[in-house]
Amino acid sequence: MSGLMSISEVNRMPYEQFISIFGNVVEHCSLCAAAVWCQRPFSDVSQLHEAMSTFLDQQPLAGKEGVLRLHPDLAGKLAQSRGLTSDSAKEQTSAGLFDMTEKERQTMNNLNQEYKEKYGFPFVICARENKKEAILKGLETRLKNNSEEEALTGVAEVKKICRLRLLDIVDPSSSTKSAL
Ligand SMILES: NC(=O)N[C@H]1NC(=O)NC1=O
């Protein structure tokens, strides 16, 4: 028993339950789950992820920037005051962000601040796929992009975060297509 749910269970959910379970796979953006519910049945978790990714891609630039604004800063004030969602706290821990020297934290905060002032939304990166060194490097590199490139790069990272969060909930080997 993996403790994960099967895609058939997901497909049977009324929308209230679907939103309560998948409402934070895109941070603080339950609209994403609410929007794709009517596309059930999903054949597997990849198809559910595809549906959410397509919904994100369909948003105008202002909507994409809005989705990024729903994300907490990495190693920021919310992390310091333990105000993160449990998903985000777990991700930031895995990247080693609760394990930084004061100097590293200061550098990250300064770069995050510079980034927000330049683009008007926060720097978003999939923390489970990066360690603190790669995140600091990513901040420096991405500060060279233009605003539209950064909104698209940020949304690509949101999709990676979403995929890993979905895999924490749904068994990836479950499928509605019968095995041969
Ligand atoms: N700002 C930012 O990237 N936040 C996030 N990234 C991630 O993996 N979890 C988050 O909360």
The ligand as a MOL file (V3000), in Angstrom:
LIG
                    3D

  0  0  0     0  0            999 V3000
M  V30 BEGIN CTAB
M  V30 COUNTS 11 11 0 0 0
M  V30 BEGIN ATOM
M  V30 1 N 9.1290 31.5180 -4.4140 0
M  V30 2 C 9.0850 30.1900 -4.6710 0
M  V30 3 O 9.7220 29.6710 -5.5770 0
M  V30 4 N 8.3120 29.4680 -3.8530 0
M  V30 5 C 8.2040 28.1030 -3.9400 0
M  V30 6 N 8.9800 27.2120 -4.6770 0
M  V30 7 C 8.7070 25.9840 -4.2190 0
M  V30 8 O 9.2080 24.9340 -4.6240 0
M  V30 9 N 7.7990 26.0540 -3.2020 0
M  V30 10 C 7.4730 27.3450 -2.9820 0
M  V30 11 O 6.7270 27.8190 -2.1510 0
M  V30 END ATOM
M  V30 BEGIN BOND
M  V30 1 1 1 2
M  V30 2 2 2 3
M  V30 3 1 2 4
M  V30 4 1 4 5
M  V30 5 1 5 6
M  V30 6 1 5 10
M  V30 7 1 6 7
M  V30 8 2 7 8
M  V30 9 1 7 9
M  V30 10 1 9 10
M  V30 11 2 10 11
M  V30 END BOND
M  V30 END CTAB
M  END
